[in-house]
Amino acid sequence: MQPETRYARSGDLSIAYQVIGDGPVDLLYAPGAVSNVEYSWTIPAIAEWWRRLARFSRLIVFDKRGTGLSDRARGMPTLEERIDDMRAVLDAAGSERAVVFGESEGGSMAALYAATYPERTVGLVLYGAEARWAWAPDYTWGAKPELIPRLLEELKRTWGTLEMARDDLARFGPSAAGDPELERLWASWIRFSCTPADFETYVLMGMETDVRHVLPTIAVPTLVVHHTGDRVVSVEQGRHIAERIPGARWVELPGEDHYAWFGDAEAVASELERFVAGLAAEAEFDRVLATVLFTDIVGSTARAVELGDRAWRELVERHHQLVRAHLARFRGTEVDVAGDGFFATFDGPARAIRCACAVADAVRELGLEIRAGLHTGEVELGSDRPRGVAIHIGARVAAQAGPGEVLVSSTVKDLVAGSGISFDERGVAELKGVPGEWRLFGARP
């Protein structure tokens, strides 16, 4: 029997989800490019695949914002917003902790969720996933950006047609290609899952996303599965992911299908079931992925001398009130205040940037200017305060910022594709006490 579709509230949007089965472990399924939680039941292979996973789990499936039965997003959705949606779905489904399963493009959001919320993640499974879409000198498997406009025009022309369905199945599910009835159903599945305009937005976001820096910070048990002949995402991309996640288990399976439900779906399901069965019921997590923010007032000493001690203390107190109000607004956590500077952490980089920019604007009304620096990385949770190299990097980035400037590392920039935040290249800098060179960017909302 097809389960009931429900909606989870995530900010201003409603996210469609279903719960299948009642197994002992919650399994959150982050889909690939597009999906429709109701129409997918008309595709026999998908229906059987979901039933198979529900034999050993309480399976939670959902449509990403902008796809299927979920609300359309305003503008390009970010990874940060998508992991907010994942958390909202889990909350609505009554799940405190789950194994997160990211398939294809869903792998990047699953990886970011697991790194950001390890206390809510029992384990991570990545199937047919890639850490980056676009070609780069150090990532030669990616798509060349100059080819994307032509690809998008072709997709708009053929979207949801039998012609597209045949081409799609030939690449994504070659073992199932050539079946006229499946082609008809698949063409409908494409139309029900996404519009051409929404898919264009999805592709443009994907070409800007890079989660390679996130992978080493994942602290939960991880399984990475890939078909050796995958025609969409090469097996080298899967190996790249597995090599960078500490302790990840890597499994290569024979076959050319990209979608897990085609071909030897039982082999993928069996690997997943063994992994889930072997997970400890509880685990201690002392590391999370976080965005750190450092701010301080520019020219504070000279201003204090100009105003005198009492007036300066009153001005600093008003500054602190403004900063704390914006931290609350953008879900930041105050860690420390040293003189006139703040150290805070965030569970999302776009929220951190917007908070820093809002603070910079607000304090100008007090006749002050701040400098701010942000970096996203692994933070160790101690008994008193967070620790780790990421915090030192954030402080050094802040030291490079000019008056009124919000400066971010390239790691932060790579994680906020689709946010609408603008970046200005600030060149390469050496950060005191931190190895290597760092690309820095000025951020503007």
DOLOVEX-359486 format. One record per residue (C-alpha): x negated, y, z; residue number from 1; residue in three letters. Coordinates in nm, 3 decimals, always signed. Example, Ala and Ser with C-alpha at 12.3 -4.5 7.8 and 13.67 -1.06 7.14 Angstrom:
<recs>
[[-1.230,-0.450,+0.780],1,ALA]
[[-1.367,-0.106,+0.714],2,SER]
</recs>
This chain:
<recs>
[[+0.000,+0.000,+0.000],1,MET]
[[-0.131,+0.345,-0.090],2,GLN]
[[-0.195,+0.549,+0.227],3,PRO]
[[-0.036,+0.884,+0.297],4,GLU]
[[-0.218,+1.198,+0.183],5,THR]
[[-0.270,+1.452,+0.458],6,ARG]
[[-0.436,+1.793,+0.474],7,TYR]
[[-0.712,+1.926,+0.696],8,ALA]
[[-0.745,+2.300,+0.746],9,ARG]
[[-1.092,+2.435,+0.670],10,SER]
[[-1.101,+2.811,+0.705],11,GLY]
[[-0.835,+2.946,+0.469],12,ASP]
[[-0.818,+2.629,+0.258],13,LEU]
[[-0.645,+2.292,+0.288],14,SER]
[[-0.848,+1.980,+0.209],15,ILE]
[[-0.664,+1.665,+0.099],16,ALA]
[[-0.767,+1.337,+0.260],17,TYR]
[[-0.651,+0.980,+0.321],18,GLN]
[[-0.738,+0.720,+0.585],19,VAL]
[[-0.759,+0.359,+0.465],20,ILE]
[[-0.784,+0.062,+0.700],21,GLY]
[[-0.853,+0.049,+1.072],22,ASP]
[[-1.203,-0.099,+1.097],23,GLY]
[[-1.430,-0.046,+1.398],24,PRO]
[[-1.650,+0.217,+1.229],25,VAL]
[[-1.538,+0.539,+1.062],26,ASP]
[[-1.681,+0.576,+0.711],27,LEU]
[[-1.648,+0.920,+0.548],28,LEU]
[[-1.672,+0.896,+0.170],29,TYR]
[[-1.814,+1.209,+0.003],30,ALA]
[[-1.723,+1.172,-0.367],31,PRO]
[[-1.924,+1.261,-0.674],32,GLY]
[[-1.837,+1.537,-0.917],33,ALA]
[[-1.458,+1.516,-0.906],34,VAL]
[[-1.182,+1.308,-0.749],35,SER]
[[-0.810,+1.283,-0.677],36,ASN]
[[-0.726,+1.079,-0.369],37,VAL]
[[-0.380,+0.984,-0.503],38,GLU]
[[-0.439,+0.935,-0.875],39,TYR]
[[-0.753,+0.727,-0.807],40,SER]
[[-0.525,+0.446,-0.689],41,TRP]
[[-0.412,+0.401,-1.052],42,THR]
[[-0.767,+0.301,-1.150],43,ILE]
[[-0.791,-0.068,-1.049],44,PRO]
[[-1.168,-0.058,-0.996],45,ALA]
[[-1.147,+0.241,-0.758],46,ILE]
[[-0.853,+0.096,-0.567],47,ALA]
[[-1.034,-0.235,-0.520],48,GLU]
[[-1.355,-0.054,-0.420],49,TRP]
[[-1.179,+0.144,-0.149],50,TRP]
[[-1.003,-0.169,-0.021],51,ARG]
[[-1.339,-0.348,-0.006],52,ARG]
[[-1.496,-0.069,+0.204],53,LEU]
[[-1.190,-0.066,+0.430],54,ALA]
[[-1.249,-0.434,+0.512],55,ARG]
[[-1.532,-0.336,+0.747],56,PHE]
[[-1.453,+0.031,+0.821],57,SER]
[[-1.189,+0.291,+0.878],58,ARG]
[[-1.242,+0.460,+0.542],59,LEU]
[[-1.177,+0.835,+0.513],60,ILE]
[[-1.166,+0.972,+0.157],61,VAL]
[[-1.110,+1.333,+0.056],62,PHE]
[[-1.107,+1.572,-0.239],63,ASP]
[[-1.371,+1.845,-0.227],64,LYS]
[[-1.245,+2.202,-0.240],65,ARG]
[[-1.174,+2.294,-0.601],66,GLY]
[[-1.094,+1.935,-0.703],67,THR]
[[-0.803,+1.692,-0.689],68,GLY]
[[-0.528,+1.780,-0.441],69,LEU]
[[-0.740,+2.021,-0.235],70,SER]
[[-0.704,+2.397,-0.258],71,ASP]
[[-0.899,+2.584,-0.522],72,ARG]
[[-1.185,+2.786,-0.381],73,ALA]
[[-1.228,+3.156,-0.445],74,ARG]
[[-1.554,+3.171,-0.633],75,GLY]
[[-1.827,+2.911,-0.631],76,MET]
[[-1.818,+2.679,-0.326],77,PRO]
[[-2.138,+2.642,-0.127],78,THR]
[[-2.284,+2.331,+0.033],79,LEU]
[[-2.233,+2.500,+0.367],80,GLU]
[[-1.859,+2.537,+0.300],81,GLU]
[[-1.840,+2.179,+0.181],82,ARG]
[[-1.990,+2.039,+0.499],83,ILE]
[[-1.745,+2.259,+0.690],84,ASP]
[[-1.475,+2.075,+0.492],85,ASP]
[[-1.624,+1.738,+0.585],86,MET]
[[-1.619,+1.830,+0.952],87,ARG]
[[-1.260,+1.956,+0.922],88,ALA]
[[-1.149,+1.628,+0.763],89,VAL]
[[-1.316,+1.423,+1.036],90,LEU]
[[-1.155,+1.639,+1.304],91,ASP]
[[-0.812,+1.602,+1.141],92,ALA]
[[-0.860,+1.225,+1.113],93,ALA]
[[-0.953,+1.203,+1.481],94,GLY]
[[-1.309,+1.093,+1.413],95,SER]
[[-1.582,+1.199,+1.655],96,GLU]
[[-1.865,+1.011,+1.482],97,ARG]
[[-1.885,+0.848,+1.140],98,ALA]
[[-2.113,+0.686,+0.887],99,VAL]
[[-2.135,+0.937,+0.602],100,VAL]
[[-2.147,+0.790,+0.252],101,PHE]
[[-2.250,+1.029,-0.026],102,GLY]
[[-2.209,+0.909,-0.383],103,GLU]
[[-2.377,+1.088,-0.676],104,SER]
[[-2.339,+1.466,-0.630],105,GLU]
[[-2.176,+1.398,-0.294],106,GLY]
[[-2.518,+1.284,-0.175],107,GLY]
[[-2.649,+1.638,-0.131],108,SER]
[[-2.360,+1.742,+0.093],109,MET]
[[-2.378,+1.416,+0.287],110,ALA]
[[-2.751,+1.463,+0.347],111,ALA]
[[-2.701,+1.821,+0.465],112,LEU]
[[-2.416,+1.714,+0.695],113,TYR]
[[-2.624,+1.434,+0.852],114,ALA]
[[-2.919,+1.668,+0.909],115,ALA]
[[-2.701,+1.943,+1.056],116,THR]
[[-2.473,+1.727,+1.272],117,TYR]
[[-2.671,+1.416,+1.374],118,PRO]
[[-2.468,+1.393,+1.694],119,GLU]
[[-2.160,+1.324,+1.479],120,ARG]
[[-2.333,+1.098,+1.226],121,THR]
[[-2.375,+0.728,+1.305],122,VAL]
[[-2.566,+0.668,+0.981],123,GLY]
[[-2.612,+0.799,+0.627],124,LEU]
[[-2.567,+0.611,+0.298],125,VAL]
[[-2.670,+0.767,-0.033],126,LEU]
[[-2.578,+0.594,-0.357],127,TYR]
[[-2.679,+0.714,-0.706],128,GLY]
[[-2.778,+1.044,-0.546],129,ALA]
[[-3.020,+1.319,-0.645],130,GLU]
[[-3.181,+1.592,-0.437],131,ALA]
[[-3.185,+1.848,-0.716],132,ARG]
[[-3.009,+1.889,-1.052],133,TRP]
[[-3.229,+2.132,-1.240],134,ALA]
[[-3.565,+2.062,-1.399],135,TRP]
[[-3.870,+2.207,-1.224],136,ALA]
[[-4.245,+2.156,-1.274],137,PRO]
[[-4.248,+1.936,-0.963],138,ASP]
[[-3.913,+1.769,-1.048],139,TYR]
[[-3.922,+1.664,-1.410],140,THR]
[[-3.615,+1.437,-1.394],141,TRP]
[[-3.378,+1.733,-1.370],142,GLY]
[[-3.166,+1.887,-1.644],143,ALA]
[[-3.318,+2.169,-1.849],144,LYS]
[[-3.123,+2.489,-1.767],145,PRO]
[[-3.122,+2.600,-2.132],146,GLU]
[[-2.914,+2.293,-2.226],147,LEU]
[[-2.629,+2.367,-1.981],148,ILE]
[[-2.435,+2.629,-2.186],149,PRO]
[[-2.403,+2.390,-2.480],150,ARG]
[[-2.299,+2.106,-2.247],151,LEU]
[[-2.030,+2.321,-2.086],152,LEU]
[[-1.889,+2.430,-2.422],153,GLU]
[[-1.863,+2.067,-2.531],154,GLU]
[[-1.691,+1.970,-2.208],155,LEU]
[[-1.437,+2.251,-2.244],156,LYS]
[[-1.358,+2.132,-2.595],157,ARG]
[[-1.303,+1.768,-2.501],158,THR]
[[-1.192,+1.794,-2.136],159,TRP]
[[-0.953,+1.513,-2.040],160,GLY]
[[-0.931,+1.368,-2.392],161,THR]
[[-0.979,+1.007,-2.496],162,LEU]
[[-1.297,+1.120,-2.668],163,GLU]
[[-1.439,+1.247,-2.338],164,MET]
[[-1.316,+0.939,-2.150],165,ALA]
[[-1.501,+0.708,-2.391],166,ARG]
[[-1.822,+0.910,-2.364],167,ASP]
[[-1.788,+0.934,-1.987],168,ASP]
[[-1.742,+0.561,-1.939],169,LEU]
[[-2.030,+0.482,-2.176],170,ALA]
[[-2.265,+0.679,-1.948],171,ARG]
[[-2.113,+0.648,-1.601],172,PHE]
[[-1.965,+0.296,-1.626],173,GLY]
[[-2.110,+0.113,-1.927],174,PRO]
[[-2.005,-0.228,-1.790],175,SER]
[[-1.640,-0.115,-1.816],176,ALA]
[[-1.665,+0.071,-2.148],177,ALA]
[[-1.456,-0.032,-2.448],178,GLY]
[[-1.133,-0.102,-2.259],179,ASP]
[[-0.853,+0.106,-2.427],180,PRO]
[[-0.624,+0.095,-2.122],181,GLU]
[[-0.904,+0.208,-1.889],182,LEU]
[[-0.994,+0.486,-2.132],183,GLU]
[[-0.636,+0.613,-2.120],184,ARG]
[[-0.628,+0.602,-1.740],185,LEU]
[[-0.973,+0.761,-1.720],186,TRP]
[[-0.872,+1.054,-1.941],187,ALA]
[[-0.578,+1.117,-1.707],188,SER]
[[-0.803,+1.079,-1.401],189,TRP]
[[-1.031,+1.352,-1.537],190,ILE]
[[-0.736,+1.588,-1.592],191,ARG]
[[-0.585,+1.517,-1.249],192,PHE]
[[-0.921,+1.560,-1.074],193,SER]
[[-1.040,+1.896,-1.200],194,CYS]
[[-0.980,+2.176,-1.450],195,THR]
[[-1.244,+2.274,-1.708],196,PRO]
[[-1.302,+2.608,-1.533],197,ALA]
[[-1.345,+2.445,-1.192],198,ASP]
[[-1.586,+2.192,-1.339],199,PHE]
[[-1.792,+2.472,-1.494],200,GLU]
[[-1.817,+2.633,-1.149],201,THR]
[[-1.925,+2.299,-1.004],202,TYR]
[[-2.200,+2.256,-1.266],203,VAL]
[[-2.335,+2.608,-1.216],204,LEU]
[[-2.349,+2.552,-0.841],205,MET]
[[-2.522,+2.218,-0.890],206,GLY]
[[-2.792,+2.372,-1.107],207,MET]
[[-2.884,+2.608,-0.824],208,GLU]
[[-2.882,+2.350,-0.544],209,THR]
[[-3.194,+2.187,-0.403],210,ASP]
[[-3.189,+1.981,-0.080],211,VAL]
[[-3.541,+1.841,-0.100],212,ARG]
[[-3.646,+2.043,+0.206],213,HIS]
[[-3.357,+1.893,+0.401],214,VAL]
[[-3.455,+1.528,+0.350],215,LEU]
[[-3.750,+1.510,+0.597],216,PRO]
[[-3.527,+1.654,+0.872],217,THR]
[[-3.271,+1.371,+0.859],218,ILE]
[[-3.295,+1.183,+1.188],219,ALA]
[[-3.014,+0.928,+1.155],220,VAL]
[[-3.048,+0.573,+1.015],221,PRO]
[[-3.031,+0.598,+0.637],222,THR]
[[-2.969,+0.359,+0.347],223,LEU]
[[-3.046,+0.467,-0.011],224,VAL]
[[-2.905,+0.246,-0.290],225,VAL]
[[-2.956,+0.289,-0.663],226,HIS]
[[-2.907,+0.088,-0.981],227,HIS]
[[-3.234,+0.048,-1.169],228,THR]
[[-3.079,+0.129,-1.506],229,GLY]
[[-2.850,+0.414,-1.395],230,ASP]
[[-2.786,+0.620,-1.712],231,ARG]
[[-2.690,+0.939,-1.528],232,VAL]
[[-2.930,+0.970,-1.233],233,VAL]
[[-3.258,+0.788,-1.287],234,SER]
[[-3.380,+0.538,-1.031],235,VAL]
[[-3.689,+0.759,-0.981],236,GLU]
[[-3.462,+1.024,-0.832],237,GLN]
[[-3.330,+0.772,-0.581],238,GLY]
[[-3.685,+0.666,-0.489],239,ARG]
[[-3.775,+1.033,-0.446],240,HIS]
[[-3.500,+1.068,-0.186],241,ILE]
[[-3.585,+0.747,+0.000],242,ALA]
[[-3.953,+0.837,+0.023],243,GLU]
[[-3.873,+1.168,+0.192],244,ARG]
[[-3.622,+1.057,+0.455],245,ILE]
[[-3.806,+0.918,+0.759],246,PRO]
[[-3.743,+0.547,+0.799],247,GLY]
[[-3.492,+0.525,+0.514],248,ALA]
[[-3.415,+0.179,+0.380],249,ARG]
[[-3.446,+0.166,-0.002],250,TRP]
[[-3.248,-0.086,-0.209],251,VAL]
[[-3.270,-0.120,-0.588],252,GLU]
[[-2.999,-0.321,-0.758],253,LEU]
[[-2.993,-0.438,-1.121],254,PRO]
[[-2.740,-0.267,-1.342],255,GLY]
[[-2.669,+0.047,-1.545],256,GLU]
[[-2.350,+0.178,-1.383],257,ASP]
[[-2.355,+0.510,-1.203],258,HIS]
[[-2.015,+0.475,-1.040],259,TYR]
[[-2.035,+0.221,-0.758],260,ALA]
[[-1.693,+0.071,-0.832],261,TRP]
[[-1.791,-0.053,-1.179],262,PHE]
[[-2.013,-0.352,-1.253],263,GLY]
[[-2.132,-0.550,-0.953],264,ASP]
[[-1.952,-0.337,-0.696],265,ALA]
[[-1.970,-0.626,-0.448],266,GLU]
[[-2.350,-0.598,-0.435],267,ALA]
[[-2.330,-0.231,-0.333],268,VAL]
[[-2.051,-0.299,-0.083],269,ALA]
[[-2.244,-0.588,+0.073],270,SER]
[[-2.553,-0.373,+0.125],271,GLU]
[[-2.337,-0.106,+0.282],272,LEU]
[[-2.156,-0.354,+0.506],273,GLU]
[[-2.485,-0.503,+0.630],274,ARG]
[[-2.619,-0.156,+0.704],275,PHE]
[[-2.309,-0.050,+0.895],276,VAL]
[[-2.303,-0.374,+1.094],277,ALA]
[[-2.663,-0.320,+1.202],278,GLY]
[[-2.621,+0.033,+1.332],279,LEU]
[[-2.644,+0.088,+1.705],280,ALA]
[[-2.321,+0.198,+1.864],281,ALA]
[[-2.489,+0.500,+2.017],282,GLU]
[[-2.812,+0.687,+1.952],283,ALA]
[[-2.990,+0.981,+2.104],284,GLU]
[[-3.060,+1.271,+1.870],285,PHE]
[[-3.315,+1.532,+1.963],286,ASP]
[[-3.355,+1.695,+1.620],287,ARG]
[[-3.111,+1.891,+1.406],288,VAL]
[[-3.127,+2.101,+1.091],289,LEU]
[[-3.067,+2.466,+1.177],290,ALA]
[[-3.117,+2.813,+1.037],291,THR]
[[-3.313,+3.034,+1.275],292,VAL]
[[-3.276,+3.413,+1.281],293,LEU]
[[-3.515,+3.661,+1.436],294,PHE]
[[-3.445,+4.033,+1.456],295,THR]
[[-3.610,+4.334,+1.616],296,ASP]
[[-3.563,+4.710,+1.613],297,ILE]
[[-3.799,+4.901,+1.384],298,VAL]
[[-4.004,+5.176,+1.556],299,GLY]
[[-3.863,+5.097,+1.899],300,SER]
[[-4.158,+5.233,+2.096],301,THR]
[[-4.152,+5.573,+1.925],302,ALA]
[[-3.775,+5.595,+1.963],303,ARG]
[[-3.795,+5.509,+2.334],304,ALA]
[[-4.048,+5.786,+2.389],305,VAL]
[[-3.827,+6.029,+2.197],306,GLU]
[[-3.509,+5.948,+2.392],307,LEU]
[[-3.644,+5.876,+2.737],308,GLY]
[[-3.596,+5.562,+2.945],309,ASP]
[[-3.230,+5.601,+3.041],310,ARG]
[[-3.099,+5.698,+2.698],311,ALA]
[[-3.309,+5.425,+2.536],312,TRP]
[[-3.172,+5.157,+2.771],313,ARG]
[[-2.816,+5.265,+2.690],314,GLU]
[[-2.888,+5.255,+2.315],315,LEU]
[[-3.047,+4.909,+2.341],316,VAL]
[[-2.745,+4.784,+2.535],317,GLU]
[[-2.511,+4.906,+2.259],318,ARG]
[[-2.740,+4.734,+2.006],319,HIS]
[[-2.716,+4.410,+2.202],320,HIS]
[[-2.337,+4.431,+2.215],321,GLN]
[[-2.319,+4.472,+1.838],322,LEU]
[[-2.556,+4.180,+1.774],323,VAL]
[[-2.363,+3.950,+2.009],324,ARG]
[[-2.032,+4.044,+1.850],325,ALA]
[[-2.163,+3.949,+1.507],326,HIS]
[[-2.320,+3.626,+1.636],327,LEU]
[[-1.977,+3.526,+1.765],328,ALA]
[[-1.814,+3.622,+1.435],329,ARG]
[[-2.053,+3.410,+1.227],330,PHE]
[[-2.083,+3.113,+1.469],331,ARG]
[[-2.438,+3.189,+1.572],332,GLY]
[[-2.588,+3.073,+1.901],333,THR]
[[-2.798,+3.320,+2.098],334,GLU]
[[-3.114,+3.149,+2.218],335,VAL]
[[-3.322,+3.431,+2.357],336,ASP]
[[-3.358,+3.809,+2.381],337,VAL]
[[-3.705,+3.954,+2.412],338,ALA]
[[-3.697,+4.329,+2.461],339,GLY]
[[-3.503,+4.458,+2.162],340,ASP]
[[-3.527,+4.141,+1.951],341,GLY]
[[-3.290,+3.847,+1.918],342,PHE]
[[-3.356,+3.480,+1.843],343,PHE]
[[-3.047,+3.286,+1.731],344,ALA]
[[-2.960,+2.963,+1.550],345,THR]
[[-2.686,+2.878,+1.300],346,PHE]
[[-2.545,+2.557,+1.156],347,ASP]
[[-2.523,+2.715,+0.810],348,GLY]
[[-2.771,+2.937,+0.620],349,PRO]
[[-2.511,+3.151,+0.439],350,ALA]
[[-2.345,+3.240,+0.769],351,ARG]
[[-2.686,+3.331,+0.912],352,ALA]
[[-2.767,+3.562,+0.619],353,ILE]
[[-2.429,+3.734,+0.635],354,ARG]
[[-2.467,+3.781,+1.009],355,CYS]
[[-2.812,+3.937,+0.969],356,ALA]
[[-2.689,+4.171,+0.693],357,CYS]
[[-2.384,+4.270,+0.899],358,ALA]
[[-2.603,+4.347,+1.201],359,VAL]
[[-2.840,+4.552,+0.986],360,ALA]
[[-2.547,+4.759,+0.857],361,ASP]
[[-2.381,+4.797,+1.198],362,ALA]
[[-2.685,+4.923,+1.388],363,VAL]
[[-2.740,+5.202,+1.136],364,ARG]
[[-2.437,+5.370,+1.292],365,GLU]
[[-2.645,+5.386,+1.609],366,LEU]
[[-2.930,+5.550,+1.423],367,GLY]
[[-3.134,+5.227,+1.434],368,LEU]
[[-3.290,+4.998,+1.179],369,GLU]
[[-3.376,+4.634,+1.229],370,ILE]
[[-3.589,+4.385,+1.043],371,ARG]
[[-3.468,+4.026,+1.020],372,ALA]
[[-3.618,+3.696,+0.911],373,GLY]
[[-3.456,+3.357,+0.849],374,LEU]
[[-3.575,+3.004,+0.784],375,HIS]
[[-3.396,+2.669,+0.772],376,THR]
[[-3.572,+2.364,+0.910],377,GLY]
[[-3.586,+2.093,+1.173],378,GLU]
[[-3.536,+2.210,+1.530],379,VAL]
[[-3.612,+1.999,+1.836],380,GLU]
[[-3.351,+2.019,+2.109],381,LEU]
[[-3.519,+2.061,+2.447],382,GLY]
[[-3.376,+2.089,+2.796],383,SER]
[[-3.416,+2.465,+2.800],384,ASP]
[[-3.441,+2.596,+2.440],385,ARG]
[[-3.496,+2.472,+2.084],386,PRO]
[[-3.852,+2.415,+1.969],387,ARG]
[[-4.035,+2.328,+1.648],388,GLY]
[[-4.235,+2.458,+1.354],389,VAL]
[[-3.921,+2.596,+1.189],390,ALA]
[[-3.888,+2.847,+1.471],391,ILE]
[[-4.244,+2.968,+1.426],392,HIS]
[[-4.185,+3.004,+1.051],393,ILE]
[[-3.868,+3.208,+1.112],394,GLY]
[[-4.056,+3.442,+1.344],395,ALA]
[[-4.336,+3.487,+1.090],396,ARG]
[[-4.086,+3.557,+0.810],397,VAL]
[[-3.928,+3.827,+1.027],398,ALA]
[[-4.270,+3.983,+1.081],399,ALA]
[[-4.303,+4.023,+0.702],400,GLN]
[[-3.971,+4.208,+0.669],401,ALA]
[[-3.956,+4.582,+0.609],402,GLY]
[[-3.724,+4.832,+0.780],403,PRO]
[[-3.362,+4.741,+0.721],404,GLY]
[[-3.459,+4.425,+0.532],405,GLU]
[[-3.323,+4.072,+0.570],406,VAL]
[[-3.601,+3.842,+0.453],407,LEU]
[[-3.556,+3.467,+0.396],408,VAL]
[[-3.773,+3.171,+0.302],409,SER]
[[-3.719,+2.985,-0.024],410,SER]
[[-3.572,+2.697,+0.178],411,THR]
[[-3.284,+2.920,+0.286],412,VAL]
[[-3.229,+3.050,-0.067],413,LYS]
[[-3.211,+2.697,-0.213],414,ASP]
[[-2.929,+2.598,+0.023],415,LEU]
[[-2.685,+2.882,-0.043],416,VAL]
[[-2.610,+2.836,-0.413],417,ALA]
[[-2.264,+2.966,-0.490],418,GLY]
[[-2.245,+3.191,-0.185],419,SER]
[[-2.249,+3.515,-0.385],420,GLY]
[[-2.553,+3.630,-0.189],421,ILE]
[[-2.812,+3.811,-0.403],422,SER]
[[-3.186,+3.764,-0.367],423,PHE]
[[-3.481,+3.980,-0.466],424,ASP]
[[-3.819,+3.815,-0.514],425,GLU]
[[-4.070,+3.935,-0.254],426,ARG]
[[-4.360,+3.726,-0.375],427,GLY]
[[-4.575,+3.468,-0.198],428,VAL]
[[-4.700,+3.526,+0.155],429,ALA]
[[-4.929,+3.352,+0.399],430,GLU]
[[-4.759,+3.323,+0.736],431,LEU]
[[-4.988,+3.351,+1.035],432,LYS]
[[-5.052,+3.012,+1.190],433,GLY]
[[-4.839,+2.828,+0.932],434,VAL]
[[-5.015,+2.622,+0.661],435,PRO]
[[-4.961,+2.693,+0.292],436,GLY]
[[-4.806,+2.977,+0.100],437,GLU]
[[-4.441,+3.072,+0.131],438,TRP]
[[-4.209,+3.231,-0.126],439,ARG]
[[-3.998,+3.499,+0.036],440,LEU]
[[-3.680,+3.675,-0.080],441,PHE]
[[-3.488,+3.979,+0.029],442,GLY]
[[-3.120,+3.890,+0.080],443,ALA]
[[-2.815,+4.105,+0.006],444,ARG]
[[-2.448,+3.996,+0.054],445,PRO]
</recs>
